[in-house]
Amino acid sequence: LERGNRYKAIVGSERRCTYGACEHPSVSSQFYRISGDSVAGGQDWSSLAGSVLCQACYMRFQRGGTLERGNRYKAIVGSERRCTYGACEHPSVSSQFYRISGDSVAGGQDWSSLAGSVLCQACYMRFQRGGTLERGNRY
């Protein structure tokens, strides 16, 4: 059986996101050729007809109707990749860093006191679970 063009696999040099501001245009587990008549996510895809999108860009458009990343989720790079919590045990060692916005309600916590801070994964998860950055006494 032969696939229709709509679902034809994207191979070789075509495996590159055509969105100009894509952060990793050639790194993705899947690429999508946009036909323009799609209604995925209830979005109007016609402006992207003929484009090839990586998984991240495709999902961003499907969820929000735009390819632009909001400032809230702007990647933290270089010297900013350091936890600003003064008592952090490993402030520059983390797989993920989070810029805290004052309006966050993650974990049901009030993050307003940390607005503008950058937290490592460990400190972020500690605050999200318990509402405090202080380490508890385990023993």
Backbone as a ProteinNet text record, in pm:
[ID]
protein_1_A
[PRIMARY]
LERGNRYKAIVGSERRCTYGACEHPSVSSQFYRISGDSVAGGQDWSSLAGSVLCQACYMRFQRGGTLERGNRYKAIVGSERRCTYGACEHPSVSSQFYRISGDSVAGGQDWSSLAGSVLCQACYMRFQRGGTLERGNRY
[TERTIARY]
84.1	0	87.2	47.8	123.9	52	130.3	72.7	36.5	-65.1	-97	6.6	15.4	112.6	96.2	-25.5	-51.4	31.4	56.3	128.7	262	314.5	441.2	553.2	637.7	747.6	841.3	890.5	985	1124.7	1208.2	1339.4	1450.8	1572.8	1692.6	1695.9	1733.5	1751.8	1620.4	1507.2	1377.6	1348	1422.1	1399.6	1459.6	1398.7	1444.4	1324.1	1307.4	1196.6	1217.9	1115.5	1126.9	1088.4	1048.2	1018.4	1150.7	1168.2	1294.5	1347.9	1260.5	1304.9	1310.1	1303.4	1311.3	1449.2	1452.1	1578.9	1661.6	1596.4	1666.4	1602.7	1622.8	1549.5	1576.2	1689	1717.4	1715.4	1673.8	1670.2	1526.2	1468.8	1332.5	1307.5	1222	1186.1	1090.1	1021.2	924.9	913.2	892.5	869.5	735.6	667	533.3	530.9	482.1	460.1	318	303.7	174.2	103.2	-17.4	-92.9	-174.2	-205.7	-283.8	-431.2	-480.5	-622.6	-645.8	-541.6	-552.1	-636.9	-702.2	-779	-734.1	-615	-563.3	-560.5	-608.9	-611.3	-709.8	-794.5	-890.1	-823.3	-702	-626.7	-642.7	-616.7	-615.1	-470.1	-438.8	-303	-270.7	-364.1	-346.2	-221.8	-184.9	-67.5	62.6	56.6	175.9	180.4	88.3	81.9	217.1	264.1	392.2	510.4	491	598.9	625.3	744.5	779	809.7	743.5	764.3	818.6	908	955.4	843.2	861	760.2	727.3	830.2	807.3	727.1	764.5	692.8	550.5	534.4	401.8	310.8	360.7	280	249.4	345.2	322.9	211	212.5	107.4	-26.2	-24.5	-148	-214.3	-135	-190.2	-229.5	-147.5	-170.3	-196.8	-189	-216.6	-105.3	14.2	128.5	255.5	354.7	484.3	578.1	543.4	630.3	627.3	745.3	755.4	724.9	646.5	620.7	743.6	759.2	872.4	874	757.8	748.6	829.2	838.8	907.3	1039.4	1092.6	1218.9	1328.8	1407.6	1514.1	1612.1	1658.6	1757	1892.7	1981.8	2109.6	2227.3	2345.1	2470.7	2478.2	2521.4	2544.2	2415.2	2298.9	2171.3	2137.2	2203.8	2176.1	2241.2	2189.5	2239.4	2122.8	2103.3	1994.5	2022.3	1922.5	1940.6	1904.5	1861.6	1834	1967.6	1991.5	2120.2	2168.3	2077.7	2117.1	2115.3	2107.4	2108.1	2242.7	2239.3	2362.5	2441.8	2375.1	2441.5	2379.8	2405.9	2335.2	2359.8	2469.8	2495	2485	2439.8	2429.1	2282.9	2222.6	2084.1	2053.8	1963.9	1923.7	1824.5	1761.6	1659.5	1664.5	1648.2	1635.6	1504.3	1442.6	1311.1	1316.5	1266	1249.9	1110	1100.1	973.5	899.4	774.4	689	601.6	572.3	495.4	353.9	300.1	161.7	148.9	258.5	253.6	172.7	101.9	26	61.5	177.7	220.3	220.4	163.9	159.1	66.5	-14.5	-104.6	-32.9	90.6	171.4	163	195.5	205.6	352.1	384.1	520.7	560.5	470.8	495.2	623	660.6	782.8	909.1	895.6	1010.4	1011.5	920.5	910.7	1046.3	1085.4	1212.8	1329.1	1311.4	1418.5	1437.8	1555	1583.4	1612.6	1540.7	1559.6	1605.4	1692.1	1730.9	1614.1	1624.3	1517.5	1485.6	1589.5	1568.1	1494.1	1537.3	1472.9	1330.9	1312.7	1180.1	1083.2	1125.4	1038.6	1010.3	1109.4	1090.5	983.6	991.5	892.3	755.3	753.7	626.1	554	628.3	567.1	532.7	620.8	601.9	583.1	595.9	576.9	693.1	809.6	927	1051.4	1154.9	1282.4	1373.7	1340.1	1424.3	1414.2	1528.6	1532.3	1478.7	1393.9	1340.8	1440	1427	1509.4	1448.5	1517.9	1464.6	1477.2	1578.4	1603.2	1598.9
-119.8	0	124.3	222.4	345.6	455.9	532.8	644.9	757.8	833.9	954.1	1061.3	1165.3	1272.1	1340.5	1341	1410.1	1352.6	1222.9	1157.9	1100.4	1150.6	1102.6	1136.5	1038.4	1059.1	1168.4	1246.9	1353.2	1297.2	1297.7	1234.5	1329	1291.7	1362.8	1509.6	1589.9	1733.7	1806	1741.4	1801.9	1799.1	1717.9	1705.7	1827.7	1941.1	2067.9	2159.7	2216.6	2308.1	2435.6	2478.8	2598.4	2726.7	2715.2	2834.8	2903.9	3024.8	3097.1	3114.4	3123.4	3146	3016.1	2901.4	2773.5	2760.9	2722.5	2712.1	2590.9	2483.1	2360	2304.7	2371.6	2336.8	2197.3	2138.7	2007	1895.5	1927.6	1828.1	1807.2	1694.7	1662.2	1514.8	1456.8	1317.1	1302.7	1411	1406	1543.1	1543.6	1665.9	1654.3	1765.7	1767.8	1860.3	1809.7	1894.1	1948.7	2077.7	2142	2160.9	2105.6	2112.3	2241.1	2302	2425.9	2404.4	2284.3	2257.9	2187.2	2174.2	2108.7	2193.2	2125.5	2194.1	2145.6	2085.6	2033.1	2141.6	2108.8	2203.3	2317.5	2307.8	2414.6	2539.2	2525.1	2639.8	2650.2	2770	2794.3	2780.4	2672.6	2640.4	2694	2763.1	2804	2891	2973	3059.6	2980.1	2854.1	2769.7	2664.6	2671.9	2573.1	2560.8	2437.6	2410.7	2410	2455.6	2458.4	2319.3	2301.3	2181.8	2229.2	2169	2208.6	2092.4	2123.7	2023.2	1998.2	1896.9	1859.9	1978.2	2047.7	2157.6	2271.3	2311.9	2421	2379.2	2255.7	2204.3	2208.2	2158.2	2154.1	2295.8	2386.9	2525.5	2588.9	2567.1	2623.8	2555.9	2425.2	2351.1	2397.5	2421.1	2462.5	2609.3	2695.2	2837.9	2918.8	2857.5	2930.6	3024.5	3009.2	3091.3	3009.3	3045.9	2979.2	3052	3173.9	3253.6	3201.9	3195.5	3158.4	3282.4	3266.7	3379	3403.6	3523.8	3556	3469.9	3425.2	3345.2	3216.4	3162.8	3036.1	3052.9	3174	3198.7	3114.9	3051	2964.9	3044.1	2980.8	3041.8	2989	3078	3036.6	3103.9	3047.6	3107.5	3134.5	3254.5	3291.1	3299	3306.2	3307.1	3170.6	3065.2	2928.5	2907.6	2980	2971.9	3000.7	2913.2	2929.3	3051.7	3137.9	3260.7	3242.5	3122.4	3096.6	3085.8	3173.8	3185.4	3059	2976.5	2855.9	2730.2	2748	2633.5	2563.1	2430.7	2353.5	2342	2341.8	2328.4	2426.8	2557	2659.1	2657.9	2600.2	2601.5	2462.9	2364.4	2227.3	2184.4	2181.4	2137.9	2108.3	2014.4	1984.9	2088.8	2161.6	2259.1	2376.3	2496.4	2616.2	2683.2	2747.9	2809.5	2956.5	3043.1	3185.3	3197.6	3254.4	3259.9	3389.2	3372.7	3489.4	3503	3620.7	3644.6	3592.5	3566.1	3520.7	3368.4	3296.5	3150.3	3094.2	2985.2	2916	2766.6	2733.1	2593.7	2530.1	2411.6	2339.1	2402.5	2500.3	2568.3	2664.8	2702.6	2790.7	2936.4	3026.8	3169.6	3199.4	3221.9	3241.9	3389.7	3479.5	3623.2	3670.4	3609.8	3651.8	3613.3	3524.8	3479.2	3536.2	3628.7	3685.8	3737.4	3695.9	3738.5	3648	3558.8	3467	3359.2	3298.6	3180.7	3068.6	2957.6	2844.1	2721	2643.3	2514.6	2417.2	2301	2200.5	2162.2	2136.9	2092.3	2197.7	2322.1	2428.9	2454.9	2451.9	2470.7	2364.4	2238.8	2129.6	2137	2176.4	2190	2294.5	2409.9	2514.3	2472.5	2408.5	2365.5	2267	2175.9	2074.7	2127.8	2212.7	2251.2	2398.1	2484.4	2627.3	2695.3	2627.7	2687.2	2639.6	2721.8	2681.8	2615.2	2629.6	2573	2420.7	2357.8	2212.6	2169.8	2069.1	2015.7	1921	1904.6	1807.8	1671.1	1585.3	1453	1358.7	1374.9	1276.7	1340.4
0	0	0	-72.5	-81.5	-5.4	68.1	142	47	85.1	10.2	40.9	-39	-17.4	117	167.5	293.6	408.4	406.6	515.2	469.8	359	306.5	404.9	433	528.2	479	571	539.1	564.8	462.4	472.9	429.7	466.7	422.4	457	358.1	380.9	409.6	380.8	411.1	560.7	636.3	780.7	851.7	826	883.5	896.8	1015.1	1040.5	959.7	889.2	805.8	880.3	1007	1085.5	1118.3	1073.9	1085.8	1226.5	1324.8	1462.9	1544.2	1478	1548.8	1612.3	1739.6	1811.5	1769.9	1729.4	1690.2	1562.4	1449	1327.6	1270.5	1302.2	1245	1349.3	1472	1579	1623.3	1585.4	1624.3	1598.9	1679.2	1658.2	1540.9	1507.8	1398.5	1333.3	1203	1127.3	1056.9	1040.3	982.1	860.9	748.9	630.8	643.9	638.2	660	526.1	517.4	392.4	380.8	492.3	488.9	513.3	487.9	511.7	645	723	853.7	949	1041.5	1145.3	1284.2	1290.1	1416.5	1523.2	1639.7	1750.5	1731.1	1629.5	1602.7	1545.1	1491	1438.1	1287.6	1234.6	1090.2	1043.9	975.1	932.7	793.8	729.3	589.5	568.2	664.7	649.6	649.4	692.1	698.6	587.8	492.4	384.5	316	302.9	237.8	332.9	454.3	552.9	608.4	663.7	739.4	880.6	979.1	1118.1	1199.6	1292.6	1386.7	1488.6	1569.8	1669.7	1762.5	1812.6	1907.1	1844.7	1724.4	1658.2	1621.9	1575.4	1541.7	1664.3	1777.7	1899.8	1950.2	1938.8	1982.1	1900.9	1768.7	1684.9	1712.1	1727.8	1752.8	1882.4	1986.6	2115.8	2119	2058.1	2075.6	1951	1832.5	1710.2	1667	1726.2	1688.8	1699.2	1621.1	1629.4	1724.5	1759.9	1847	1989.8	2048.4	2188.8	2271.2	2374.9	2464.4	2551.4	2601.2	2688.3	2812.9	2854.8	2975.4	2964.2	2843.3	2822.9	2749.3	2748.3	2681.6	2746.8	2664.8	2715.5	2802.1	2907.1	2995.9	2952.2	2912.2	2855.4	2924.7	2902	2947.8	3096	3128.4	3268	3349.7	3282.9	3354.7	3413	3364.6	3410.5	3547.8	3644.6	3782.3	3875.5	3973	4069.1	4156.6	4171	4249.6	4396.8	4435.9	4577.3	4649.7	4744.4	4813.4	4882.4	4931.1	5002.9	4914.8	4783.8	4692.7	4701.7	4714.5	4729.1	4599.1	4485.5	4355.5	4256.8	4273.1	4195	4044.3	3999.3	3855.2	3792.2	3870.2	3819	3819.8	3701.1	3689.6	3543.7	3521.2	3384.3	3332.7	3424.1	3387.3	3483.9	3430.8	3512	3477	3574.7	3557.2	3595.4	3505.1	3537.1	3596.7	3715.7	3787.2	3755.7	3713.9	3692.7	3817.8	3856.1	3978.2	3974.8	3856	3846.6	3839.5	3855.5	3850.3	3966.8	3940.1	4044.7	4044.9	3988.7	3980.8	4119.4	4128.3	4255.4	4357.5	4314.3	4407.1	4500	4466.1	4552	4505.6	4597.1	4565.9	4535.3	4410.7	4365.2	4360.2	4400	4382.7	4451.7	4563.6	4633	4556.3	4457.8	4380.2	4238.1	4209.7	4074.8	4028.5	3907.9	3850.6	3885.4	3980.1	4019.4	3913.8	3915.9	3836.2	3935	3921.3	4011.6	3935	3999.6	3942.2	3960.7	3899.1	3906.7	4051.2	4132.8	4271.1	4352.7	4343.8	4420.5	4369.9	4238.9	4181.5	4232.8	4225.7	4269.2	4419.5	4498.5	4643.1	4672.9	4604	4627.5	4574.8	4459.3	4400.7	4492.5	4553.3	4640.6	4779.2	4833.1	4972	5002	4899.9	4922.1	4990.2	4998.3	5060	4986.7	4990.1	4930.5	5032.3	5158.9	5264.3	5263.8	5280	5287.4	5422.9	5423.7	5549	5614.5	5743.9	5814.2	5794	5722.9	5693.6	5812.3	5892.2	5998.8	6135.1
[MASK]
+++++++++++++++++++++++++++++++++++++++++++++++++++++++++++++++++++++++++++++++++++++++++++++++++++++++++++++++++++++++++++++++++++++++++++

